[in-house]
Amino acid sequence: MTRTALLVTHTGRKDSTEHARTVAALLIDAGFTVRVMADEASEVDIDGVVPVSGEHAASGAEIVFALGGDGTLLRAAEAARPAGAPLLGINLGKVGFLAEAELRDLHTAVRRAVAREYTVEERLTVDVSIVHNDRLVASSWALNEASLERGARARLLEVRVDVDGRRLSRYGCDGVICATPTGSTAYAYSAGGPVVWPGVEALLLVPISAHTLFNRALVVDPSSTISITIDPAGPAPVLFCDGRRAFDVPAGAVITVTRGAPPVYLARLEPRPFTDRLVAKFDLPVDGWR
């Protein structure tokens, strides 16, 4: 049976395109059918690659390669998640927190993927819906976070947060982030949220610049439902999912965040502790701050 891989890369960068061609050639030589996203096919430009598009781009694929930074991996996750395919990130960016391999390990990473020498790690996601006047306005999902943010130059958002149908608090704020443990080192971290080890199943709620004494980040049970009600007399915010998908939110709408039905699967080449990844990616001074 033919083995299939989907290759997603950072378009518009010459070095990324060259590395994508290298990976595609290695996989084709190993007997794989290699798919690439249709809008990237002209840049990869290797005989034998198959252009694909849409949410079913990875359907039936054995593995999805993401060549780039975390943004590229989040884009690749949009195809990998509905297919249930493991996602292997090769970092061509700066931090690449979610990536499993660096550029220097590119050939080794491909070889090990071909030999199926990797484990699969499940990452929790969140499902998000926007309801206004009992009508579903939009729905989406996120691997890192769903962030509700005020528009440019708009006044503070006025929101009420409920957990499991019970009123929690009101906030006058710049926004609210609902993150996963995977996203705890991304936007939620910048907003003052805690770093949560990916093996911990939880949802994070992080107010952004909240004008209230109760402005701390919260760690919520993963089975809980978080609801954010927008004040009908206030400004209309925007909801971003992983910083990639944006939705206008009407004033008075209710945003609901729950644990995502399907997770995202990350391919891991080495049993590397999260502590080591955290120290390496954030360049932490393990000998002290003095």
Secondary structure by P-SEA (a helix, b strand, c coil): cbbbbbbbcccccaaaaaaaaaaaaaaaaaccccccccccccccccccbbbbbcccccccccbbbbcccaaaaaaaaaaaaaacbbbbbbccccccccccccccaaaaaaaaaaaccbbbbbbbbbbbbbbcccccccccccccbbbbbbccccccccbbbbcccccccccccccccccccccccccccccccccccccccbbbbbbcccccccbbbbbccccbbbbbbccccbbbbbbbccccbbbbbcccbbbbbccccbbbbbbbcccccaaaaaaaaacccccccc
